[in-house]
Amino acid sequence: MAVHKLIIAGFGGQGVMLIGQMIAYAGMLEGKEVTWMPAYGPEMRGGTANCTVVVSDRKISSPIVTEATAVVAMNLPSLHKFEKLVKPGGMLFINSSLVHENAGRDDVEVCRIDANEIAVRLQNDKVSNMVILGAVVSKTGVVKMESIEKVMDQLFTGNKVKTLPLNKKALTAWKA
């Protein structure tokens, strides 16, 4: 039985909450047990933001994550705060566009993704979160990529429909 415990962190406006919500929704589509718990700093946009997501094949006893199977650090303060919570053998995803320090651990798998640069190459700097989401889903297997795409189809409505092709492209752009 698989239990994935993720912490996704960055500053307000980077889309960290959306990453977590999409993973949680995809888990629900797959019939898994899920929790999603947001946490914001006192400022909204530009302040700190993080969320925890637990996706499991069995009942979840608590949404609080003290030992993560994966951490996403979209900025340097997030790396400093949450790197220590990755369990040995877990994964640490770093937005290397904004985080120029190396991870301080050698007992976890570190995935450095130039999310902002990749988003700029895709001609929309707002899709850096989708670049990271694609890497997390692909490398952890927390949910299926098809489920993430179904969630996108449900969430990106109205004026956001026109951004669907770009957001879906961003999911695999980290590999290029």
C-alpha beads as a LAMMPS data file, in Angstrom:
LAMMPS data file: protein, C-alpha beads

176 atoms
175 bonds

1 atom types
1 bond types

-500.0 500.0 xlo xhi
-500.0 500.0 ylo yhi
-500.0 500.0 zlo zhi

Masses

1 110.0

Atoms # bond

1 1 1 0.000 0.000 0.000
2 1 1 1.312 3.398 -0.968
3 1 1 1.115 6.505 1.186
4 1 1 2.442 9.733 -0.285
5 1 1 2.969 12.661 2.075
6 1 1 3.863 15.876 0.279
7 1 1 4.709 19.402 1.338
8 1 1 4.512 22.028 -1.401
9 1 1 5.909 25.433 -0.455
10 1 1 6.761 28.795 -1.943
11 1 1 5.565 32.350 -1.807
12 1 1 2.040 33.541 -2.473
13 1 1 1.311 33.817 -6.178
14 1 1 3.516 30.892 -7.259
15 1 1 0.581 28.507 -7.452
16 1 1 1.681 26.141 -4.682
17 1 1 -1.902 25.741 -3.433
18 1 1 -3.072 24.839 -6.925
19 1 1 -0.377 22.157 -7.205
20 1 1 -1.612 20.606 -3.965
21 1 1 -5.280 20.877 -4.878
22 1 1 -4.721 19.273 -8.260
23 1 1 -2.882 16.323 -6.723
24 1 1 -5.666 15.923 -4.143
25 1 1 -8.414 16.104 -6.784
26 1 1 -6.558 13.616 -8.990
27 1 1 -6.244 11.253 -6.025
28 1 1 -9.989 11.515 -5.454
29 1 1 -10.635 10.721 -9.123
30 1 1 -8.535 7.591 -8.642
31 1 1 -10.601 6.535 -5.610
32 1 1 -7.798 7.165 -3.115
33 1 1 -8.015 8.700 0.338
34 1 1 -6.724 12.281 0.287
35 1 1 -6.174 15.299 2.508
36 1 1 -5.137 18.807 1.512
37 1 1 -4.257 21.366 4.136
38 1 1 -3.207 24.929 3.224
39 1 1 -1.114 27.304 5.349
40 1 1 -0.542 30.965 4.558
41 1 1 1.771 33.576 5.978
42 1 1 0.237 36.814 7.257
43 1 1 0.674 38.457 3.836
44 1 1 -1.206 36.999 0.900
45 1 1 0.482 37.602 -2.459
46 1 1 4.247 37.539 -2.007
47 1 1 4.031 36.089 1.507
48 1 1 4.785 32.509 2.415
49 1 1 2.421 29.754 1.389
50 1 1 2.522 26.002 1.717
51 1 1 0.214 23.046 1.777
52 1 1 0.386 19.424 2.739
53 1 1 -1.166 16.696 0.657
54 1 1 -1.562 13.094 1.714
55 1 1 -2.654 10.516 -0.868
56 1 1 -3.153 6.968 0.357
57 1 1 -4.712 3.617 -0.478
58 1 1 -5.982 3.406 3.108
59 1 1 -7.607 5.720 5.644
60 1 1 -5.520 8.745 6.617
61 1 1 -5.187 9.312 10.335
62 1 1 -3.946 12.922 10.147
63 1 1 -3.441 15.612 7.492
64 1 1 -0.362 16.873 9.335
65 1 1 2.908 15.886 7.670
66 1 1 5.946 15.685 9.931
67 1 1 7.893 13.318 7.670
68 1 1 7.320 13.899 3.958
69 1 1 7.900 11.457 1.138
70 1 1 8.406 14.529 -1.072
71 1 1 8.903 18.267 -0.603
72 1 1 8.585 20.936 -3.286
73 1 1 10.570 24.097 -2.555
74 1 1 9.628 26.841 -4.990
75 1 1 11.846 29.422 -3.228
76 1 1 14.828 29.567 -0.853
77 1 1 12.914 30.162 2.417
78 1 1 10.834 27.065 1.632
79 1 1 13.968 24.974 1.102
80 1 1 15.378 26.146 4.431
81 1 1 12.123 25.492 6.277
82 1 1 11.037 22.144 4.816
83 1 1 14.135 20.296 3.562
84 1 1 14.612 18.709 6.976
85 1 1 11.118 17.174 6.823
86 1 1 11.884 14.896 3.855
87 1 1 12.250 11.359 5.121
88 1 1 15.491 9.570 4.213
89 1 1 15.039 8.093 0.751
90 1 1 12.380 10.677 -0.076
91 1 1 12.424 13.286 -2.817
92 1 1 13.198 16.998 -2.755
93 1 1 12.055 19.092 -5.733
94 1 1 13.805 22.456 -5.969
95 1 1 12.868 25.305 -8.281
96 1 1 16.457 25.971 -9.291
97 1 1 15.391 29.110 -11.155
98 1 1 14.975 30.827 -7.788
99 1 1 16.977 28.566 -5.460
100 1 1 20.685 28.691 -6.206
101 1 1 21.788 26.800 -3.088
102 1 1 22.255 23.073 -3.153
103 1 1 20.335 20.812 -0.853
104 1 1 22.098 20.148 2.414
105 1 1 21.278 16.440 2.426
106 1 1 22.615 13.416 0.623
107 1 1 20.067 10.896 1.926
108 1 1 17.261 12.116 -0.373
109 1 1 16.831 12.302 -4.131
110 1 1 17.156 15.927 -5.228
111 1 1 15.422 17.049 -8.421
112 1 1 16.473 20.529 -9.504
113 1 1 13.989 21.905 -12.028
114 1 1 14.484 25.295 -13.735
115 1 1 10.724 25.858 -13.536
116 1 1 10.690 29.607 -14.148
117 1 1 13.114 29.415 -17.091
118 1 1 11.111 26.582 -18.638
119 1 1 7.902 28.597 -18.188
120 1 1 9.504 31.612 -19.893
121 1 1 10.555 29.364 -22.793
122 1 1 6.898 28.306 -23.022
123 1 1 6.127 32.035 -23.249
124 1 1 4.118 32.226 -20.013
125 1 1 5.960 32.633 -16.724
126 1 1 2.795 31.692 -14.820
127 1 1 3.075 27.979 -15.677
128 1 1 6.166 27.305 -13.547
129 1 1 3.919 25.541 -11.041
130 1 1 2.650 23.185 -13.763
131 1 1 6.251 22.426 -14.758
132 1 1 7.009 21.372 -11.165
133 1 1 3.683 19.514 -10.879
134 1 1 4.565 17.430 -13.928
135 1 1 7.928 16.492 -12.444
136 1 1 6.399 15.582 -9.068
137 1 1 3.680 13.405 -10.600
138 1 1 6.096 11.708 -13.014
139 1 1 8.831 10.993 -10.478
140 1 1 6.751 10.089 -7.391
141 1 1 3.805 8.296 -8.988
142 1 1 1.531 9.952 -6.411
143 1 1 -1.247 10.018 -9.034
144 1 1 -1.504 9.304 -12.752
145 1 1 -0.738 12.080 -15.225
146 1 1 -4.021 11.319 -16.977
147 1 1 -5.836 12.124 -13.725
148 1 1 -4.031 15.478 -13.494
149 1 1 -5.105 16.268 -17.057
150 1 1 -8.733 15.371 -16.212
151 1 1 -8.538 17.687 -13.207
152 1 1 -7.223 20.439 -15.484
153 1 1 -10.186 19.911 -17.810
154 1 1 -12.541 20.374 -14.846
155 1 1 -10.740 23.326 -13.190
156 1 1 -9.732 25.393 -16.206
157 1 1 -13.107 26.718 -17.310
158 1 1 -14.404 30.024 -18.620
159 1 1 -11.571 32.336 -19.650
160 1 1 -9.011 29.788 -18.419
161 1 1 -9.974 27.237 -21.098
162 1 1 -7.651 28.943 -23.553
163 1 1 -4.696 28.203 -21.220
164 1 1 -5.355 24.434 -21.140
165 1 1 -3.029 23.445 -24.007
166 1 1 -0.141 25.459 -22.549
167 1 1 -0.688 24.120 -19.018
168 1 1 -0.799 20.546 -20.302
169 1 1 2.392 21.154 -22.315
170 1 1 4.062 22.534 -19.177
171 1 1 3.456 19.200 -17.386
172 1 1 6.073 17.507 -19.570
173 1 1 8.328 20.474 -20.320
174 1 1 10.646 19.687 -17.382
175 1 1 11.941 16.642 -19.302
176 1 1 13.156 18.664 -22.292

Bonds

1 1 1 2
2 1 2 3
3 1 3 4
4 1 4 5
5 1 5 6
6 1 6 7
7 1 7 8
8 1 8 9
9 1 9 10
10 1 10 11
11 1 11 12
12 1 12 13
13 1 13 14
14 1 14 15
15 1 15 16
16 1 16 17
17 1 17 18
18 1 18 19
19 1 19 20
20 1 20 21
21 1 21 22
22 1 22 23
23 1 23 24
24 1 24 25
25 1 25 26
26 1 26 27
27 1 27 28
28 1 28 29
29 1 29 30
30 1 30 31
31 1 31 32
32 1 32 33
33 1 33 34
34 1 34 35
35 1 35 36
36 1 36 37
37 1 37 38
38 1 38 39
39 1 39 40
40 1 40 41
41 1 41 42
42 1 42 43
43 1 43 44
44 1 44 45
45 1 45 46
46 1 46 47
47 1 47 48
48 1 48 49
49 1 49 50
50 1 50 51
51 1 51 52
52 1 52 53
53 1 53 54
54 1 54 55
55 1 55 56
56 1 56 57
57 1 57 58
58 1 58 59
59 1 59 60
60 1 60 61
61 1 61 62
62 1 62 63
63 1 63 64
64 1 64 65
65 1 65 66
66 1 66 67
67 1 67 68
68 1 68 69
69 1 69 70
70 1 70 71
71 1 71 72
72 1 72 73
73 1 73 74
74 1 74 75
75 1 75 76
76 1 76 77
77 1 77 78
78 1 78 79
79 1 79 80
80 1 80 81
81 1 81 82
82 1 82 83
83 1 83 84
84 1 84 85
85 1 85 86
86 1 86 87
87 1 87 88
88 1 88 89
89 1 89 90
90 1 90 91
91 1 91 92
92 1 92 93
93 1 93 94
94 1 94 95
95 1 95 96
96 1 96 97
97 1 97 98
98 1 98 99
99 1 99 100
100 1 100 101
101 1 101 102
102 1 102 103
103 1 103 104
104 1 104 105
105 1 105 106
106 1 106 107
107 1 107 108
108 1 108 109
109 1 109 110
110 1 110 111
111 1 111 112
112 1 112 113
113 1 113 114
114 1 114 115
115 1 115 116
116 1 116 117
117 1 117 118
118 1 118 119
119 1 119 120
120 1 120 121
121 1 121 122
122 1 122 123
123 1 123 124
124 1 124 125
125 1 125 126
126 1 126 127
127 1 127 128
128 1 128 129
129 1 129 130
130 1 130 131
131 1 131 132
132 1 132 133
133 1 133 134
134 1 134 135
135 1 135 136
136 1 136 137
137 1 137 138
138 1 138 139
139 1 139 140
140 1 140 141
141 1 141 142
142 1 142 143
143 1 143 144
144 1 144 145
145 1 145 146
146 1 146 147
147 1 147 148
148 1 148 149
149 1 149 150
150 1 150 151
151 1 151 152
152 1 152 153
153 1 153 154
154 1 154 155
155 1 155 156
156 1 156 157
157 1 157 158
158 1 158 159
159 1 159 160
160 1 160 161
161 1 161 162
162 1 162 163
163 1 163 164
164 1 164 165
165 1 165 166
166 1 166 167
167 1 167 168
168 1 168 169
169 1 169 170
170 1 170 171
171 1 171 172
172 1 172 173
173 1 173 174
174 1 174 175
175 1 175 176
